[in-house]
Amino acid sequence: MTKLFPDPPPAGSPLLAARPANEVRSFLALRKSANKIFLGEPGPTADELQQLLSIAVRVPDHRKMAPWRFVTFQGEARREFGKALAHIAGSKDGAEARDVVEAAGLPLRAPTVVAVISAPVDDGRTPVWEQELSAGALCYNLLLAANSCGWGGVWLSEWITFSKDVDTLLALKENERLAGFIYIGTASAQPQERVRPDVSQLVSAWPPGDL
Ligand SMILES: Cc1cc2nc3c(=O)[nH]c(=O)nc-3n(C[C@H](O)[C@H](O)[C@H](O)COP(=O)(O)O)c2cc1C
């Protein structure tokens, strides 16, 4: 078994709240999603994927609700999932043959696909919104974990994230919702930097105006 990450310490162990690291600064400053059409083998093994997911769940999580879960697709299971997606696509009003073919190929675009499911529980104390935000943080953390091991990744929603039929296929419960699909594999082409927001346009210090 390839050990990708150090073991987490037992609960209650002291940990550093800051860990300055030049390499991590570069990693964050240069992070980039892979292009979805250039993700191929090799991807993580089943065991490596478990390790990535163990890192992914190390996100802020109010009241330790763990309000998320995963469905993973690797190997032939991706083809089976694709067939089920094709069936769903084909039964939509006005579906065309190319929609069916395209749907079948969606999970085959990377060796590993992870459906991240947001599973908030309204306990009357922990806002559902906060639990949903935690699912988003988890998706991003999964991408970072994969990138840190050398795999490329991309977070895609597409229609399969918003389809009631896909929810049923994946046995989502009443309170659950897909946060999206994380595609992980080896990037066969390097992506290009995109235009990034001008943070100065997004920030204002409070109070507004000069005092
Ligand atoms: C929730 C969510 C859903 C997304 N869904 C799609 C999608 O369906 N199709 C797509 O091309 N990009 C989608 N993206 C965008 C990509 O994941 C990614 O942000 C983009 O390709 C480039 O981002 P980067 O340059 O910061 O890595 C989605 C992003 C988020 C956060």
The ligand as a Tripos MOL2 file, in Angstrom:
@<TRIPOS>MOLECULE
LIG
   31    33     1     0     0
SMALL
NO_CHARGES

@<TRIPOS>ATOM
      1 C1        -19.7250   23.9440   -7.8410 C.3       1 LIG1
      2 C2        -18.9620   24.0460   -9.1230 C.ar      1 LIG1
      3 C3        -19.4480   23.4460  -10.2620 C.ar      1 LIG1
      4 C4        -18.7600   23.5390  -11.4660 C.ar      1 LIG1
      5 N1        -19.2800   22.9440  -12.5720 N.ar      1 LIG1
      6 C5        -18.6320   23.0640  -13.7460 C.ar      1 LIG1
      7 C6        -19.1790   22.4790  -14.9150 C.ar      1 LIG1
      8 O1        -20.2320   21.8320  -14.8680 O.2       1 LIG1
      9 N2        -18.5190   22.6370  -16.0790 N.ar      1 LIG1
     10 C7        -17.3330   23.3570  -16.1440 C.ar      1 LIG1
     11 O2        -16.7600   23.4840  -17.2170 O.2       1 LIG1
     12 N3        -16.7960   23.9290  -15.0420 N.ar      1 LIG1
     13 C8        -17.4130   23.7960  -13.8470 C.ar      1 LIG1
     14 N4        -16.8820   24.3580  -12.7310 N.ar      1 LIG1
     15 C9        -15.6040   25.1100  -12.8530 C.3       1 LIG1
     16 C10       -14.3720   24.2470  -12.6730 C.3       1 LIG1
     17 O3        -14.4470   23.3870  -11.5760 O.3       1 LIG1
     18 C11       -13.1510   25.1210  -12.4070 C.3       1 LIG1
     19 O4        -13.4610   26.0330  -11.4290 O.3       1 LIG1
     20 C12       -12.7060   25.8350  -13.6220 C.3       1 LIG1
     21 O5        -12.5450   24.8830  -14.5990 O.3       1 LIG1
     22 C13       -11.3320   26.5460  -13.4700 C.3       1 LIG1
     23 O6        -11.0430   26.7880  -12.1850 O.3       1 LIG1
     24 P1         -9.5600   27.0600  -11.7110 P.3       1 LIG1
     25 O7         -8.8800   27.7570  -12.8190 O.co2     1 LIG1
     26 O8         -9.6700   27.9450  -10.5160 O.co2     1 LIG1
     27 O9         -8.9420   25.7750  -11.3520 O.co2     1 LIG1
     28 C14       -17.5390   24.2600  -11.5140 C.ar      1 LIG1
     29 C15       -17.0560   24.8620  -10.3550 C.ar      1 LIG1
     30 C16       -17.7490   24.7680   -9.1810 C.ar      1 LIG1
     31 C17       -17.1880   25.4370   -7.9440 C.3       1 LIG1
@<TRIPOS>BOND
     1     1     2 1
     2     2     3 ar
     3     2    30 ar
     4     3     4 ar
     5     4     5 ar
     6     4    28 ar
     7     5     6 ar
     8     6     7 ar
     9     6    13 1
    10     7     8 2
    11     7     9 ar
    12     9    10 ar
    13    10    11 2
    14    10    12 ar
    15    12    13 ar
    16    13    14 ar
    17    14    15 1
    18    14    28 ar
    19    15    16 1
    20    16    17 1
    21    16    18 1
    22    18    19 1
    23    18    20 1
    24    20    21 1
    25    20    22 1
    26    22    23 1
    27    23    24 1
    28    24    25 2
    29    24    26 1
    30    24    27 1
    31    28    29 ar
    32    29    30 ar
    33    30    31 1
@<TRIPOS>SUBSTRUCTURE
     1 LIG1         1 GROUP 0 **** ****
